[in-house]
């Protein structure tokens, strides 16, 4: 039997597609209602902020604009090239989240915005963030909420049932293809239960300081009534953890 392709390989294959999707203003949740709540979790800029799984670089560019000294990394060479093209002055490099090219304690903030569910080894990636953080440094992450990645709605109505067909507790790969406003995007990710994330954080020496469960905003529901069902189930989970 052929081996399953790595998530890193699958994301490299859709890098151009992702850049078109992520770069269109107000197209996805980052622009509409996720950016500001996530940035509210971040501590003030320090000596070095690492953006892990930077994609085409929109988060890193926003962090830079907020005064952070940012180095951004992604395992996809195409993503890194696109991020450099968007801002040639920004430091961007190809690197695996589980094997970062930085010294121990090099950073005081690590940001992983919507990337840890897309890496091939989430526990190893979280452990690596702890290695490159100084004592007292912060990890701020955003992920697809594990409830979201475990199930689906059975219809588009506001009272649609949310169904988990398989096991919430069992990690598994999943793929979703979406087309919106003429732009297609294929997402390849891994579902992990909450326990897996929090075990990885605890084993890496983190203490969670803040946690947010995000749904759609009222404006999105006004634009499209079928989004109302997401007012009952969280889309994303954001948290800030402190390295001890």
C-alpha positions in Angstrom: 0.0 0.0 0.0 1.3 3.5 -0.9 2.2 5.7 2.0 -0.1 8.6 2.7 1.4 11.9 1.5 2.6 14.2 4.3 0.6 17.2 5.2 3.6 19.4 4.3 3.6 17.9 0.8 -0.1 18.5 0.4 0.2 22.2 1.5 3.1 22.8 -0.8 0.8 21.5 -3.6 -1.9 24.1 -2.9 0.4 27.1 -1.9 -0.6 29.2 -4.9 -4.3 28.4 -4.2 -3.9 29.4 -0.6 -2.2 32.7 -1.4 -5.1 33.7 -3.6 -7.6 32.6 -1.0 -5.8 34.3 2.0 -4.8 37.4 0.1 -8.3 38.5 -1.0 -9.5 41.2 1.5 -12.5 40.2 3.7 -12.6 36.8 2.0 -12.1 34.5 5.0 -12.4 34.5 8.7 -9.0 36.1 9.4 -10.1 39.4 7.9 -13.7 39.2 9.0 -13.6 38.3 12.7 -10.5 36.3 13.7 -7.6 38.6 13.5 -8.5 41.1 16.2 -9.5 38.6 18.9 -6.3 36.6 18.3 -4.1 39.6 18.4 -5.7 40.7 21.7 -4.1 37.6 23.3 -0.6 38.6 22.3 1.8 40.2 24.8 3.6 43.4 23.9 6.4 43.1 21.3 9.7 41.9 22.8 13.1 41.1 21.4 12.0 38.3 18.9 8.6 36.9 17.7 8.6 33.7 15.7 5.7 33.0 13.3 5.5 29.2 12.9 3.6 28.0 9.8 3.4 31.5 8.3 1.9 30.5 5.0 1.9 33.5 2.6 2.8 35.8 5.4 -0.3 37.8 6.3 0.0 37.3 10.0 3.8 38.0 10.0 3.2 41.2 8.1 0.5 42.3 10.6 2.8 41.5 13.5 5.6 43.5 11.9 3.2 46.4 11.6 2.4 46.2 15.3 6.1 46.6 16.2 7.2 43.0 16.5 10.6 41.9 15.4 9.4 38.9 13.4 11.1 35.9 11.8 8.5 33.8 9.9 9.0 30.1 8.9 7.0 27.6 6.8 7.8 24.1 5.6 6.5 25.0 2.1 9.2 26.6 -0.2 6.4 28.2 -2.3 4.7 29.7 0.7 8.1 31.2 1.8 8.7 32.6 -1.6 5.3 34.2 -1.7 5.8 35.7 1.8 9.1 37.2 0.7 7.6 38.6 -2.5 4.9 40.3 -0.4 7.4 41.9 1.9 11.1 41.6 0.8 12.2 43.3 4.0 10.8 40.5 6.2 12.9 37.6 7.4 11.2 34.4 6.1 12.8 30.9 5.9 11.9 27.3 5.1 11.8 25.2 8.2 9.9 22.3 9.7 7.9 23.3 12.8 9.3 20.2 14.6 12.9 21.2 13.9 13.4 25.0 14.0 16.7 26.6 13.1 17.0 28.7 16.2 19.0 28.5 19.4 17.4 27.5 22.7 15.6 30.5 24.3 16.0 32.7 21.2 12.5 34.1 21.3 10.1 35.6 23.8 7.0 35.0 21.7 6.0 32.2 19.4 2.8 32.6 17.2 1.2 29.6 15.5 -1.9 31.0 13.8 -4.0 28.2 12.3 -1.0 26.0 11.6 -0.6 23.3 14.3 -3.5 21.2 12.9 -1.7 21.3 9.6 1.7 20.0 10.7 2.8 16.3 10.5 3.7 16.0 14.2 1.8 18.4 16.4 3.3 17.3 19.8 6.8 17.6 18.4 6.1 21.0 17.0 4.7 22.3 20.4 7.8 20.8 22.2 10.0 22.7 19.7 8.2 26.0 20.4 9.1 25.5 24.1 12.8 24.9 23.2 13.1 28.2 21.3 11.3 30.2 23.9 13.0 31.8 26.9 11.6 31.1 30.3 8.5 33.1 30.8 8.0 33.4 27.0 4.5 33.0 25.5 3.1 30.7 22.9 -0.1 32.1 21.2 -1.9 29.7 18.9 -5.1 29.4 17.0 -6.5 26.1 15.7 -9.6 24.7 14.1 -11.7 23.9 17.2 -11.6 20.1 17.8 -15.4 20.0 17.9 -15.5 21.6 14.5 -12.9 19.2 13.0 -14.6 16.2 14.5 -18.1 16.7 12.9 -20.4 18.5 10.6 -23.8 20.0 10.3 -26.5 17.8 8.6 -28.0 20.8 6.8 -27.6 24.5 6.2 -30.4 25.7 8.5 -29.9 27.7 11.7 -31.2 24.7 13.8 -29.2 22.1 11.9 -28.0 19.1 14.0 -24.2 18.9 14.5 -23.2 15.3 13.9 -20.0 13.4 14.8 -20.0 10.3 12.6 -16.7 8.8 13.8 -14.7 9.3 17.0 -13.9 12.7 18.5 -11.2 11.0 20.6 -9.3 9.5 17.7 -6.8 11.6 15.8 -7.4 11.4 12.0 -6.6 13.2 8.8 -9.3 15.0 6.9 -9.7 17.0 3.7 -12.2 19.7 2.8 -12.6 21.5 -0.5 -14.4 24.9 -0.5 -15.3 27.3 -3.3 -16.2 30.8 -2.3 -16.6 33.8 -4.6 -15.0 31.9 -7.4 -11.9 30.9 -5.4 -11.4 27.2 -4.6 -9.3 26.0 -1.7 -8.5 22.4 -0.5 -7.6 22.1 3.2 -5.7 19.1 4.4 -5.4 18.9 8.2 -5.3 16.5 11.2 -8.0 16.4 13.8 -6.7 16.1 17.4 -8.9 16.0 20.5 -8.5 18.7 23.1 -6.6 16.3 25.4 -3.9 15.8 22.8 -3.2 19.5 22.5 -3.3 20.1 26.2 -1.1 17.0 26.9 1.4 18.3 24.4 1.4 21.8 26.1 1.8 20.3 29.6 4.6 17.9 28.5 6.4 20.9 27.0 6.3 22.9 30.2 3.5 25.3 29.4 0.7 26.7 31.6 -2.3 28.0 29.8 -3.2 31.6 30.7 -6.1 32.4 28.4 -8.4 30.5 26.1 -11.1 31.7 23.6 -13.7 29.7 21.6 -14.7 31.7 18.5 -17.8 31.6 16.4 -18.9 33.6 13.4 -19.7 37.3 14.0 -23.1 38.9 13.6 -22.1 40.6 10.4 -21.3 37.3 8.7 -24.7 35.9 9.6 -26.4 39.0 8.2 -24.6 38.5 4.9 -25.4 34.8 4.8 -28.2 33.3 6.8 -26.8 29.8 6.5 -23.9 30.8 8.8 -26.3 31.2 11.7 -25.7 27.5 12.6 -22.2 28.4 13.5 -23.4 30.6 16.4 -24.0 27.4 18.3 -20.7 25.5 17.7 -17.2 27.0 17.9 -15.2 27.3 14.8 -11.8 28.1 16.3 -9.9 27.9 19.6 -7.3 30.5 20.5 -5.0 30.4 23.5 -2.0 31.9 25.2 0.3 29.6 27.2 3.4 30.6 29.2 6.6 28.6 29.3 7.6 27.9 32.8 
